[in-house]
Amino acid sequence: MEVKTLESTETSAVGVEPARSLPSRTIPMDYVRPPELVEDAIGAAVTKAFLPLRDMVVRGFLAGAFLGFATSLAAMTVSQGLPRIVGALVFPTGFVMLALLGLELATGNFALLPKAWAAGRVSLGPLVRNWTWVYLANLAGCLFYALLFVLSVTQFGTSDGGPLAEQVRSIAQAKTLAYRSLGLRGWGAAFVRGVLANWMVTVGAIMAFVARSTVGKVVAMWLPIMTFFALGYEHSIVNMFVIPAGMMLGAPVSVADWWLWNQIPVTLGNIVGGAVLTGGALYATYRPTSA
């Protein structure tokens, strides 16, 4: 395995000449240490903040659709009687694809752009612009894929969709009506689960910078994304697909149920989890010296 060697030295009392060399240690060339990782993430955030509108919309649209593919794949595994952990094992495929293609995911940007803002590299205007347009583009991509998914699973409306459609309907109701039945506590539960979900999702977004090789990036991203999905936490972009898809398939969920009892509290939780628990925390401990 290719490695790089780090040698440390002890200096003399006046700090001019090295006294002696200490034993060297090696670090894999593929590994990016946390301080360098944060620097790379800030640079990527600056690029994202100043993307042309066209690129934010196209990349956001594709990212939403890819997460829809991954969510329907996970739902299919569960509908076949397999344990939910199997769905969690396959779900990261969508995140990996969008990350490797450099697409725009609002929930990942909830952690990346605050780093650049804290470093003084991005003002609030471009940050809000990116979050807004990417969020809307993610929504459009999810809705577009949801429509195609429903047409496919129902044979263009000629069947009820079978076990897969029933699984999606069940998920849509669990993510809305179950919270509604609990009132304000349900709203709070959705918010907290949104915080926890994007804590892990944004760790996955940051872990994309932890390796130089494609394989290293894939493995690093897979772990936190699988974790959040297996634990059943709430991700606003995933829900942009699965709840509307369930509604199209006949789930007794209204648009108000979707937004009031899931989309709004989950999005707010995702912002807190990404901006504070990942973006803010990592910047605080690995703040670039140049900042």
N, C-alpha and C positions, 0 to 999 in steps of 0.2 A: 504493500500500500504506500502510496506516495505521501511523504510527510514533510513538514518544515521543522527546522530545529531552532529552538529558542535558547540562547545562552545568556546567563546572568553573570554579572561580575560584581566583586566587592571593590569599592574605591578606597583609596588611601585616605588618610585623615584630612588632607586638604582637598580631596575630591578631584584630583587631576589624573592620576595614573591608576589603572586597574591593579588591584593587589594580586588577585588570582581568579581563575575561571572556576565557576561552580559546575557541577555535573549538568549537562544539557538535558532538556526534556523535549519530547516531540508532540506535535499536535497535527492531526490529519489535515491535509490541504483542503479537504472538502468542508471542514467545519469552520463556521464563522462565529467568533466569540461575541458574547452579548453586547459589549460596547460598540463593536463594529456593526453588529446587526441593527442596533438602534440608529446608527448613522445612515445605514442603507435604507432603513424604513423611512427616515425623515426625507431622504432624497427622493424616494418613490412617492411620498405624500406630496411633495412640492410639484412633481410632474402631474400627479392626479389633479391637484387643485387648479392647474392652469390648462387643462385639456380643453380643446375646442368643444363646443356644445355638441356638435355632431358625434364626436368620438365618445363623449360621456353617454349619450343616448343609445348609440349602437352597442357599445360594450356593456352598458347596463341592461339593455334588452336581452342580449345573449346570455348574460350571467343569470338573469331571472329564469330564462327558459332551461338552462342547464341544471339549475337547482330543482326545477320542476321534474325533469327527467330523473334525477337522482331520488327525489321523494317518491315518485311513482314506482321506481325500481324497488325501493325499500318496502313500500306498501304491498307490492306484488309478492315479495318473499313472505311477509306475514300472512297474507291472504291464502297462501299455500299451506298454512299450518306450521310454519317454521317459527322458532322463538324470535322475539323482537330483537335480540342481540344480533341475529343474522342480518336483519334489516340495517342495523347500525354499522355492521361491517362493510356493507356495500354502499351505504349512503355517501361516504366521502368522495366517491367518484366524481360527482358533479362539482364539488368545491375544488378538487384537484384540477379538473379540466379548465375551469374558469380562471384559476390562479396561474396556471402555466401559460395560458393564452393572454394573460395581462388584461383580463376583463374587469369591469367595475361592479363591485358588490357594496351596497350601502353599509351593511353591517360591518364589513371589514374596514371601510373608510371611517367608521365611527371611532376607531382606535388609531388609525394611521394619521389622519389629518390633525387631530389635537396635538400630536407630537410635534408636527411642523409648526403649529401655532405657538406652542410653548417655547420652541426654539427661536421664535421670531422670524421664521422663514415664510409664513403664510398668515395673512390677516383673516379676520372673521368673515369678510365678504366672500372670498373665494371658497372658504370652508363651507359656508351655508349653501353657496351655489352648487358645489359638488354634491353635498348630501341631498339637496332637494331634487336635482335633476336625475341623479343616479337612483334614488329611491323610486321616483316616478317611472324611470325606464325599467327598473327591476319589476315593478308592478305590471307594466305593459307586457314584458316578456313572460311573466308567470301566467297572466290571463290568456295570452295567445297560446301558450303551450297547453293550458288547462282546457281550452276549447278543442284543440286538436286531440288531446288525450281522451276527452269525453266522446268525441265522434268516433275515435278508434275503438275504445273499450265497449261501446254500445252498438258497434257495427253500423255507425251512422244513424243511430236512433232506432234501430230495429230490435234491440234487446235491452234488458235492464243492466247489463254489464257484468253480471255474475259476481263471484266472490271478491274480485278486485274492486269493483264499483261499491260493493257493500262495505268493504274495508275503508275506502275513501269517505263514504258517507258517515261512517262511524267516527272517523277521526275528526271530520268537520264539526260534528255535534259535540264531541268531547272537548274541542278547543273553543267552543262558544257557549252552548246551552248549559254545559256543566258549570262554567264560571258564572253565568247569569243566575243560576239557581242559588248561588251562594251570596249574591248581592255584592256589597263593597268588599267583602273578604275574597270573593272570587276575582274581582278586579285587582286586588292586591296580590293574589296568588299568581295571576297572569303576569303582573309586573315583575315579581321576584323571579319567576321562571324565565322571563325575558333577560333579566340581569345575568342569571347563571348561564343561560344559553350563549349569550354573546361574549361572556368572559372567556369561554372555551373557543368559540368561533374566531374571535380576534387573536387569541393565542395561536390558532391555526394560521391566520393571516400573517402574523409576525414570524411564525416558524418557517414560512416560505423563504425567509432570508437567512435561515440558519445553516444552509448547505449550499455549495456551489453546483453540485451535480443534480441532475433531474431526479434520479432515484432517491437521493438524500432528501430533496425537497418533498417528494411524494410521501415518504415514510413519516417525515416530521409533521406534515400537515394532517396526515391521516389520523394520528393519535387523538388530538383534542377534538376533532370533528366527530369522530366515532363516539367519543365520551359523551358529548352533549346530546347526541341523538339517542344513544342507548338509555340515558337517564330521563328522556322524555321532556326536556326543557323546551321553551318556546322561542322560535326564531321567526322574526317578522317576514322575511323573504320567503321562507318555506311555506308559511301560512298564506302568503299571497297566492300560492298555487293550490294548496290542499283544501282550503276552506271554499274558495269559489268553485273548484272542481266538484266538491261534495254538494254544493248548492245546485250546480248544473245537473247533477245526477239524482236530484230529488231530496236532498237532506232538508228538513224543515228549519232552515237557518235563513234569517233575513240579512240584508246588507247592514242594517243597524246592529244586529247581533254580532256580525263579523267585526265591524269597526269599534263598537263601544266596548265589547267584552273580550276582544282579543287584539286586533291590529293596533289600536292606540296604546293600551297599557304595555303590550309586548314591545312595540317600537321604542317607547320611553325607557323601558327596562334595558333594551338592547343598547341604547345610547349610553346609559349609565355604566353598564357592564364593559362596553368597549372603551369609552373615553376615560373612565376613571380607573377601573380595575386592571385594565391592560395598558392602554396608552399612557395614562398618567403615572401609573405605578412603575412601569419599565423606564419611562423617561426620568422619573425622580431618582432612580437608583443607578441608571446608566447614562445620565445626562452627558452629552458630548462636551468635551472641554472647550471647544470653540464657541459653544453657546453661552 
